[in-house]
Amino acid sequence: MAGEDMIMAHPGEIRRLHVIRKVLEGVIKQVEAAEILSLSGRQIRRIVKRIRCEGTEGSFTNREGEHRIGGHPIRLRTK
């Protein structure tokens, strides 16, 4: 598999991508995807739009690598 990028994702994100791909292929409707993933129709529309614009990477969390809200800076937590 030379030349391919590897994407690390949580199992829930992989499941979400699988369901959204079915929406993009026309196999299921956005409303059905919302029910399957326990999300609102609006959230599904936003995810579909992001995947159309950014590709597969658009479906994964944009916050990866950020520290949690209210957390201490990394240099303070390591002491």
Residue pairs with C-beta under 8 A, 6 or more apart in sequence:
7 56
7 57
7 60
9 17
9 60
10 61
13 59
13 60
13 61
15 37
16 37
16 47
16 59
17 51
17 56
17 59
17 60
19 28
19 33
19 36
19 37
20 33
20 44
20 47
20 48
20 51
20 59
22 28
22 33
23 29
23 30
23 33
23 44
23 48
24 48
24 51
24 52
28 36
30 41
30 44
30 45
30 48
31 41
33 39
33 44
34 40
34 41
34 43
34 44
37 44
39 47
47 58
47 59
50 58
50 59
51 58
51 59
52 58
67 73
67 74
71 77
